[in-house]
Amino acid sequence: MKTKIKLAAILFCLALASCTNNFEELNNDPNRPKTVTPGVMLGQLQYRIV
């Protein structure tokens, strides 16, 4: 019984470690800008103030 638990724990740890390769490249939103200029933000800020 202990060997099954140890084996399951090792497999679980290996599965967690293998899922982090290139995560940042896969988790990109193509519709979201990486940088925002102040001119773009100014209109939204003025709208929220009013």
C-alpha distance matrix in Angstrom:
0.0 3.8 5.4 5.3 6.5 8.8 10.0 10.8 12.5 14.4 15.5 16.6 18.6 20.2 21.2 22.8 24.6 26.0 27.6 30.2 32.4 36.0 34.9 38.4 40.2 38.4 38.7 42.5 44.8 47.8 49.9 49.5 51.8 50.5 53.6 56.0 59.6 61.3 63.7 60.9 59.5 63.0 63.6 60.3 61.0 64.5 63.3 60.8 63.5 66.0
3.8 0.0 3.8 5.4 5.1 6.1 8.5 9.8 10.5 12.2 14.2 15.2 16.5 18.3 19.8 21.1 22.6 24.3 26.2 28.4 30.7 34.3 33.4 36.6 38.7 37.2 37.5 41.2 43.7 46.7 48.9 48.2 50.3 48.8 51.8 54.2 57.8 59.5 62.0 59.4 57.9 61.4 62.2 59.0 59.5 63.1 62.1 59.6 62.1 64.8
5.4 3.8 0.0 3.8 5.4 5.0 6.0 8.4 9.7 10.4 12.1 13.9 15.2 16.3 18.1 19.9 21.0 22.4 24.6 26.9 28.8 32.5 31.9 35.4 37.1 35.7 36.3 40.1 42.7 45.6 48.0 47.4 49.5 47.9 51.0 53.6 57.2 59.1 61.6 59.0 57.7 61.2 62.0 58.9 59.6 63.2 62.3 59.9 62.6 65.2
5.3 5.4 3.8 0.0 3.8 5.5 5.1 6.0 8.5 9.9 10.5 12.0 14.2 15.3 16.3 18.3 19.9 21.0 22.8 25.5 27.5 31.0 30.2 33.7 35.4 33.6 34.2 38.0 40.4 43.3 45.6 45.2 47.5 46.2 49.4 51.9 55.5 57.4 59.7 57.0 55.7 59.3 59.9 56.8 57.6 61.2 60.0 57.7 60.5 63.0
6.5 5.1 5.4 3.8 0.0 3.8 5.4 5.1 6.1 8.6 9.9 10.4 12.3 14.2 15.2 16.5 18.4 20.0 21.5 23.9 26.3 29.8 28.7 32.0 34.0 32.3 32.5 36.3 38.7 41.8 43.9 43.3 45.5 44.1 47.2 49.6 53.2 54.9 57.3 54.7 53.2 56.7 57.5 54.3 54.9 58.5 57.4 55.0 57.6 60.2
8.8 6.1 5.0 5.5 3.8 0.0 3.8 5.4 5.1 6.1 8.6 9.7 10.6 12.3 14.1 15.4 16.6 18.4 20.4 22.5 24.7 28.3 27.6 30.8 32.9 31.6 32.0 35.7 38.3 41.3 43.7 42.9 44.9 43.2 46.3 48.9 52.4 54.2 56.8 54.2 52.9 56.4 57.3 54.3 54.9 58.5 57.7 55.3 57.9 60.6
10.0 8.5 6.0 5.1 5.4 3.8 0.0 3.8 5.4 5.1 6.1 8.5 9.9 10.6 12.2 14.3 15.4 16.5 18.7 21.2 23.0 26.7 26.1 29.6 31.3 29.8 30.6 34.3 37.0 39.8 42.3 41.8 43.9 42.3 45.5 48.2 51.8 53.8 56.2 53.6 52.5 56.1 56.9 53.9 54.8 58.4 57.4 55.3 58.0 60.6
10.8 9.8 8.4 6.0 5.1 5.4 3.8 0.0 3.8 5.5 5.1 6.0 8.6 9.9 10.4 12.3 14.3 15.3 16.9 19.6 21.8 25.2 24.2 27.7 29.5 27.7 28.2 32.0 34.4 37.3 39.7 39.2 41.5 40.1 43.3 45.9 49.5 51.4 53.8 51.0 49.8 53.4 54.1 51.0 51.9 55.5 54.4 52.2 55.0 57.5
12.5 10.5 9.7 8.5 6.1 5.1 5.4 3.8 0.0 3.8 5.5 5.0 6.2 8.6 9.8 10.6 12.4 14.3 15.9 17.9 20.5 24.0 22.9 26.1 28.2 26.8 27.1 30.8 33.4 36.4 38.7 37.9 40.0 38.4 41.4 44.0 47.5 49.3 51.9 49.3 47.9 51.5 52.4 49.3 50.0 53.6 52.7 50.4 53.0 55.7
14.4 12.2 10.4 9.9 8.6 6.1 5.1 5.5 3.8 0.0 3.8 5.4 5.1 6.2 8.6 10.0 10.6 12.3 14.6 16.6 18.6 22.3 21.8 25.1 27.0 25.9 26.6 30.3 33.1 35.9 38.5 37.8 39.6 37.8 40.9 43.7 47.2 49.2 51.8 49.3 48.1 51.8 52.7 49.8 50.6 54.3 53.5 51.4 54.1 56.8
15.5 14.2 12.1 10.5 9.9 8.6 6.1 5.1 5.5 3.8 0.0 3.8 5.5 5.1 6.1 8.6 9.9 10.5 12.6 15.3 17.1 20.6 20.1 23.7 25.2 23.7 24.6 28.3 31.0 33.8 36.4 36.0 38.0 36.5 39.7 42.5 46.1 48.3 50.6 47.9 47.0 50.7 51.4 48.6 49.6 53.2 52.2 50.3 53.1 55.7
16.6 15.2 13.9 12.0 10.4 9.7 8.5 6.0 5.0 5.4 3.8 0.0 3.8 5.4 5.1 6.3 8.7 10.0 11.1 13.7 16.2 19.5 18.3 21.8 23.6 22.0 22.4 26.2 28.7 31.7 34.1 33.5 35.6 34.1 37.3 39.9 43.6 45.5 47.9 45.2 44.1 47.7 48.5 45.5 46.4 50.0 49.0 47.0 49.8 52.3
18.6 16.5 15.2 14.2 12.3 10.6 9.9 8.6 6.2 5.1 5.5 3.8 0.0 3.8 5.4 5.1 6.2 8.7 10.3 12.0 14.5 18.0 17.1 20.3 22.4 21.4 21.8 25.5 28.3 31.3 33.7 32.8 34.6 32.8 35.8 38.6 42.1 44.1 46.6 44.2 43.0 46.6 47.6 44.8 45.5 49.2 48.5 46.4 49.1 51.9
20.2 18.3 16.3 15.3 14.2 12.3 10.6 9.9 8.6 6.2 5.1 5.4 3.8 0.0 3.8 5.4 5.1 6.1 8.8 10.8 12.5 16.2 16.0 19.4 21.0 20.0 21.1 24.7 27.7 30.3 33.1 32.5 34.1 32.4 35.6 38.5 42.0 44.3 46.7 44.2 43.4 47.1 48.1 45.4 46.3 50.0 49.3 47.5 50.2 53.0
21.2 19.8 18.1 16.3 15.2 14.1 12.2 10.4 9.8 8.6 6.1 5.1 5.4 3.8 0.0 3.8 5.5 5.3 6.6 9.5 11.5 14.9 14.1 17.8 19.2 17.6 18.5 22.3 25.0 27.7 30.4 30.0 32.0 30.5 33.9 36.7 40.3 42.6 44.8 42.1 41.3 45.1 45.8 43.0 44.2 47.8 46.8 45.1 48.0 50.6
22.8 21.1 19.9 18.3 16.5 15.4 14.3 12.3 10.6 10.0 8.6 6.3 5.1 5.4 3.8 0.0 3.8 5.5 5.6 7.5 10.4 13.6 12.3 15.6 17.6 16.4 16.7 20.4 23.2 26.1 28.6 27.8 29.7 28.1 31.2 34.0 37.5 39.7 42.0 39.4 38.5 42.1 43.0 40.2 41.2 44.8 44.0 42.1 44.9 47.6
24.6 22.6 21.0 19.9 18.4 16.6 15.4 14.3 12.4 10.6 9.9 8.7 6.2 5.1 5.5 3.8 0.0 3.8 5.6 6.2 8.4 12.0 11.6 14.7 16.7 16.1 16.9 20.4 23.6 26.3 29.0 28.1 29.5 27.5 30.6 33.6 37.1 39.4 41.8 39.5 38.7 42.3 43.5 40.9 41.8 45.5 45.0 43.2 45.9 48.7
26.0 24.3 22.4 21.0 20.0 18.4 16.5 15.3 14.3 12.3 10.5 10.0 8.7 6.1 5.3 5.5 3.8 0.0 3.8 5.7 6.6 10.2 10.4 14.0 15.1 14.3 15.8 19.2 22.4 24.7 27.8 27.3 28.8 27.0 30.4 33.5 37.0 39.5 41.7 39.2 38.8 42.5 43.4 41.0 42.2 45.8 45.2 43.7 46.5 49.2
27.6 26.2 24.6 22.8 21.5 20.4 18.7 16.9 15.9 14.6 12.6 11.1 10.3 8.8 6.6 5.6 5.6 3.8 0.0 3.8 5.8 8.6 7.6 11.3 12.6 11.3 12.3 16.0 19.0 21.5 24.4 23.9 25.7 24.2 27.6 30.5 34.1 36.6 38.7 36.1 35.5 39.3 40.1 37.5 38.8 42.4 41.6 40.2 43.1 45.7
30.2 28.4 26.9 25.5 23.9 22.5 21.2 19.6 17.9 16.6 15.3 13.7 12.0 10.8 9.5 7.5 6.2 5.7 3.8 0.0 3.8 6.3 5.4 8.6 10.5 10.2 11.0 14.3 17.7 20.2 23.1 22.2 23.5 21.6 24.8 27.9 31.4 33.8 36.2 33.7 33.2 36.9 38.0 35.5 36.7 40.3 39.8 38.4 41.2 43.9
32.4 30.7 28.8 27.5 26.3 24.7 23.0 21.8 20.5 18.6 17.1 16.2 14.5 12.5 11.5 10.4 8.4 6.6 5.8 3.8 0.0 3.8 5.5 8.4 9.1 9.4 11.3 14.1 17.7 19.6 22.9 22.3 23.3 21.3 24.6 27.9 31.3 34.1 36.2 33.9 33.8 37.5 38.6 36.4 37.8 41.3 41.0 39.8 42.6 45.3
36.0 34.3 32.5 31.0 29.8 28.3 26.7 25.2 24.0 22.3 20.6 19.5 18.0 16.2 14.9 13.6 12.0 10.2 8.6 6.3 3.8 0.0 3.8 5.5 5.4 6.4 8.7 10.9 14.6 16.2 19.5 19.0 19.8 17.9 21.3 24.6 27.9 30.9 32.9 30.6 30.6 34.4 35.4 33.5 35.0 38.4 38.1 37.2 40.1 42.6
34.9 33.4 31.9 30.2 28.7 27.6 26.1 24.2 22.9 21.8 20.1 18.3 17.1 16.0 14.1 12.3 11.6 10.4 7.6 5.4 5.5 3.8 0.0 3.8 5.5 5.2 6.0 9.0 12.5 14.9 17.9 17.1 18.4 16.7 20.2 23.2 26.7 29.4 31.5 28.9 28.7 32.5 33.4 31.1 32.6 36.1 35.6 34.5 37.4 39.9
38.4 36.6 35.4 33.7 32.0 30.8 29.6 27.7 26.1 25.1 23.7 21.8 20.3 19.4 17.8 15.6 14.7 14.0 11.3 8.6 8.4 5.5 3.8 0.0 3.8 5.5 5.2 6.8 10.5 12.7 15.6 14.3 15.1 13.1 16.5 19.6 23.1 25.8 27.9 25.6 25.4 29.2 30.2 28.2 29.6 33.1 32.8 31.8 34.6 37.2
40.2 38.7 37.1 35.4 34.0 32.9 31.3 29.5 28.2 27.0 25.2 23.6 22.4 21.0 19.2 17.6 16.7 15.1 12.6 10.5 9.1 5.4 5.5 3.8 0.0 3.8 5.6 6.1 9.8 11.0 14.4 13.9 14.6 13.0 16.6 19.8 23.2 26.3 28.0 25.6 26.0 29.7 30.5 28.8 30.6 33.9 33.5 33.0 35.9 38.3
38.4 37.2 35.7 33.6 32.3 31.6 29.8 27.7 26.8 25.9 23.7 22.0 21.4 20.0 17.6 16.4 16.1 14.3 11.3 10.2 9.4 6.4 5.2 5.5 3.8 0.0 3.8 5.7 8.9 10.6 13.9 14.0 15.6 14.8 18.6 21.4 24.9 27.9 29.4 26.6 26.9 30.7 31.1 29.1 31.1 34.3 33.6 32.9 36.1 38.3
38.7 37.5 36.3 34.2 32.5 32.0 30.6 28.2 27.1 26.6 24.6 22.4 21.8 21.1 18.5 16.7 16.9 15.8 12.3 11.0 11.3 8.7 6.0 5.2 5.6 3.8 0.0 3.8 6.7 9.5 12.1 11.6 13.6 12.9 16.6 19.1 22.8 25.5 27.1 24.2 24.1 27.9 28.3 26.1 27.9 31.2 30.4 29.5 32.7 34.9
42.5 41.2 40.1 38.0 36.3 35.7 34.3 32.0 30.8 30.3 28.3 26.2 25.5 24.7 22.3 20.4 20.4 19.2 16.0 14.3 14.1 10.9 9.0 6.8 6.1 5.7 3.8 0.0 3.8 6.1 8.9 8.3 10.1 9.7 13.5 15.9 19.6 22.4 23.8 20.9 21.2 25.0 25.4 23.4 25.5 28.7 28.0 27.5 30.6 32.8
44.8 43.7 42.7 40.4 38.7 38.3 37.0 34.4 33.4 33.1 31.0 28.7 28.3 27.7 25.0 23.2 23.6 22.4 19.0 17.7 17.7 14.6 12.5 10.5 9.8 8.9 6.7 3.8 0.0 3.8 5.5 5.5 8.3 9.4 12.9 14.6 18.2 20.9 21.8 18.6 19.0 22.8 22.7 20.7 23.1 26.1 25.0 24.8 28.1 29.9
47.8 46.7 45.6 43.3 41.8 41.3 39.8 37.3 36.4 35.9 33.8 31.7 31.3 30.3 27.7 26.1 26.3 24.7 21.5 20.2 19.6 16.2 14.9 12.7 11.0 10.6 9.5 6.1 3.8 0.0 3.8 5.6 7.6 9.4 12.6 14.3 17.5 20.6 21.0 17.9 19.1 22.7 22.4 20.9 23.6 26.3 25.4 25.6 28.9 30.5
49.9 48.9 48.0 45.6 43.9 43.7 42.3 39.7 38.7 38.5 36.4 34.1 33.7 33.1 30.4 28.6 29.0 27.8 24.4 23.1 22.9 19.5 17.9 15.6 14.4 13.9 12.1 8.9 5.5 3.8 0.0 3.8 6.5 9.5 12.1 12.7 15.8 18.5 18.5 15.2 16.3 19.8 19.1 17.6 20.5 23.0 21.8 22.3 25.7 27.0
49.5 48.2 47.4 45.2 43.3 42.9 41.8 39.2 37.9 37.8 36.0 33.5 32.8 32.5 30.0 27.8 28.1 27.3 23.9 22.2 22.3 19.0 17.1 14.3 13.9 14.0 11.6 8.3 5.5 5.6 3.8 0.0 3.8 6.5 9.0 9.7 13.2 15.7 16.4 13.1 13.7 17.4 17.3 15.6 18.1 21.0 20.2 20.3 23.5 25.3
51.8 50.3 49.5 47.5 45.5 44.9 43.9 41.5 40.0 39.6 38.0 35.6 34.6 34.1 32.0 29.7 29.5 28.8 25.7 23.5 23.3 19.8 18.4 15.1 14.6 15.6 13.6 10.1 8.3 7.6 6.5 3.8 0.0 3.8 5.5 6.6 10.0 13.0 13.9 11.1 12.1 15.8 16.3 15.2 17.4 20.2 20.1 20.5 23.3 25.3
50.5 48.8 47.9 46.2 44.1 43.2 42.3 40.1 38.4 37.8 36.5 34.1 32.8 32.4 30.5 28.1 27.5 27.0 24.2 21.6 21.3 17.9 16.7 13.1 13.0 14.8 12.9 9.7 9.4 9.4 9.5 6.5 3.8 0.0 3.8 6.8 10.2 13.3 15.0 12.9 13.5 17.1 18.3 17.3 18.9 22.0 22.3 22.3 24.8 27.2
53.6 51.8 51.0 49.4 47.2 46.3 45.5 43.3 41.4 40.9 39.7 37.3 35.8 35.6 33.9 31.2 30.6 30.4 27.6 24.8 24.6 21.3 20.2 16.5 16.6 18.6 16.6 13.5 12.9 12.6 12.1 9.0 5.5 3.8 0.0 3.8 6.7 9.8 11.8 10.4 11.0 14.3 16.0 15.5 16.7 19.7 20.6 20.8 22.8 25.3
56.0 54.2 53.6 51.9 49.6 48.9 48.2 45.9 44.0 43.7 42.5 39.9 38.6 38.5 36.7 34.0 33.6 33.5 30.5 27.9 27.9 24.6 23.2 19.6 19.8 21.4 19.1 15.9 14.6 14.3 12.7 9.7 6.6 6.8 3.8 0.0 3.8 6.6 8.3 6.7 7.3 10.6 12.3 12.0 13.2 16.0 17.0 17.5 19.4 21.8
59.6 57.8 57.2 55.5 53.2 52.4 51.8 49.5 47.5 47.2 46.1 43.6 42.1 42.0 40.3 37.5 37.1 37.0 34.1 31.4 31.3 27.9 26.7 23.1 23.2 24.9 22.8 19.6 18.2 17.5 15.8 13.2 10.0 10.2 6.7 3.8 0.0 3.8 5.4 5.6 6.8 9.0 11.2 12.0 12.8 15.0 16.7 17.6 19.0 21.2
61.3 59.5 59.1 57.4 54.9 54.2 53.8 51.4 49.3 49.2 48.3 45.5 44.1 44.3 42.6 39.7 39.4 39.5 36.6 33.8 34.1 30.9 29.4 25.8 26.3 27.9 25.5 22.4 20.9 20.6 18.5 15.7 13.0 13.3 9.8 6.6 3.8 0.0 3.8 5.4 5.1 6.0 9.1 10.2 10.2 12.1 14.4 15.3 16.0 18.3
63.7 62.0 61.6 59.7 57.3 56.8 56.2 53.8 51.9 51.8 50.6 47.9 46.6 46.7 44.8 42.0 41.8 41.7 38.7 36.2 36.2 32.9 31.5 27.9 28.0 29.4 27.1 23.8 21.8 21.0 18.5 16.4 13.9 15.0 11.8 8.3 5.4 3.8 0.0 3.8 5.5 5.2 7.1 9.4 10.2 11.1 13.2 14.9 15.8 17.4
60.9 59.4 59.0 57.0 54.7 54.2 53.6 51.0 49.3 49.3 47.9 45.2 44.2 44.2 42.1 39.4 39.5 39.2 36.1 33.7 33.9 30.6 28.9 25.6 25.6 26.6 24.2 20.9 18.6 17.9 15.2 13.1 11.1 12.9 10.4 6.7 5.6 5.4 3.8 0.0 3.8 5.6 6.2 7.3 9.3 10.8 11.9 13.5 15.2 16.8
59.5 57.9 57.7 55.7 53.2 52.9 52.5 49.8 47.9 48.1 47.0 44.1 43.0 43.4 41.3 38.5 38.7 38.8 35.5 33.2 33.8 30.6 28.7 25.4 26.0 26.9 24.1 21.2 19.0 19.1 16.3 13.7 12.1 13.5 11.0 7.3 6.8 5.1 5.5 3.8 0.0 3.8 5.6 5.4 6.2 8.7 10.1 10.8 12.4 14.6
63.0 61.4 61.2 59.3 56.7 56.4 56.1 53.4 51.5 51.8 50.7 47.7 46.6 47.1 45.1 42.1 42.3 42.5 39.3 36.9 37.5 34.4 32.5 29.2 29.7 30.7 27.9 25.0 22.8 22.7 19.8 17.4 15.8 17.1 14.3 10.6 9.0 6.0 5.2 5.6 3.8 0.0 3.8 5.5 5.1 6.2 8.6 10.0 10.6 12.5
63.6 62.2 62.0 59.9 57.5 57.3 56.9 54.1 52.4 52.7 51.4 48.5 47.6 48.1 45.8 43.0 43.5 43.4 40.1 38.0 38.6 35.4 33.4 30.2 30.5 31.1 28.3 25.4 22.7 22.4 19.1 17.3 16.3 18.3 16.0 12.3 11.2 9.1 7.1 6.2 5.6 3.8 0.0 3.8 5.5 5.2 6.2 8.8 10.1 10.9
60.3 59.0 58.9 56.8 54.3 54.3 53.9 51.0 49.3 49.8 48.6 45.5 44.8 45.4 43.0 40.2 40.9 41.0 37.5 35.5 36.4 33.5 31.1 28.2 28.8 29.1 26.1 23.4 20.7 20.9 17.6 15.6 15.2 17.3 15.5 12.0 12.0 10.2 9.4 7.3 5.4 5.5 3.8 0.0 3.8 5.5 5.1 6.3 8.8 10.2
61.0 59.5 59.6 57.6 54.9 54.9 54.8 51.9 50.0 50.6 49.6 46.4 45.5 46.3 44.2 41.2 41.8 42.2 38.8 36.7 37.8 35.0 32.6 29.6 30.6 31.1 27.9 25.5 23.1 23.6 20.5 18.1 17.4 18.9 16.7 13.2 12.8 10.2 10.2 9.3 6.2 5.1 5.5 3.8 0.0 3.8 5.4 5.2 6.2 8.8
64.5 63.1 63.2 61.2 58.5 58.5 58.4 55.5 53.6 54.3 53.2 50.0 49.2 50.0 47.8 44.8 45.5 45.8 42.4 40.3 41.3 38.4 36.1 33.1 33.9 34.3 31.2 28.7 26.1 26.3 23.0 21.0 20.2 22.0 19.7 16.0 15.0 12.1 11.1 10.8 8.7 6.2 5.2 5.5 3.8 0.0 3.8 5.5 5.2 6.3
63.3 62.1 62.3 60.0 57.4 57.7 57.4 54.4 52.7 53.5 52.2 49.0 48.5 49.3 46.8 44.0 45.0 45.2 41.6 39.8 41.0 38.1 35.6 32.8 33.5 33.6 30.4 28.0 25.0 25.4 21.8 20.2 20.1 22.3 20.6 17.0 16.7 14.4 13.2 11.9 10.1 8.6 6.2 5.1 5.4 3.8 0.0 3.8 5.6 5.4
60.8 59.6 59.9 57.7 55.0 55.3 55.3 52.2 50.4 51.4 50.3 47.0 46.4 47.5 45.1 42.1 43.2 43.7 40.2 38.4 39.8 37.2 34.5 31.8 33.0 32.9 29.5 27.5 24.8 25.6 22.3 20.3 20.5 22.3 20.8 17.5 17.6 15.3 14.9 13.5 10.8 10.0 8.8 6.3 5.2 5.5 3.8 0.0 3.8 5.5
63.5 62.1 62.6 60.5 57.6 57.9 58.0 55.0 53.0 54.1 53.1 49.8 49.1 50.2 48.0 44.9 45.9 46.5 43.1 41.2 42.6 40.1 37.4 34.6 35.9 36.1 32.7 30.6 28.1 28.9 25.7 23.5 23.3 24.8 22.8 19.4 19.0 16.0 15.8 15.2 12.4 10.6 10.1 8.8 6.2 5.2 5.6 3.8 0.0 3.8
66.0 64.8 65.2 63.0 60.2 60.6 60.6 57.5 55.7 56.8 55.7 52.3 51.9 53.0 50.6 47.6 48.7 49.2 45.7 43.9 45.3 42.6 39.9 37.2 38.3 38.3 34.9 32.8 29.9 30.5 27.0 25.3 25.3 27.2 25.3 21.8 21.2 18.3 17.4 16.8 14.6 12.5 10.9 10.2 8.8 6.3 5.4 5.5 3.8 0.0
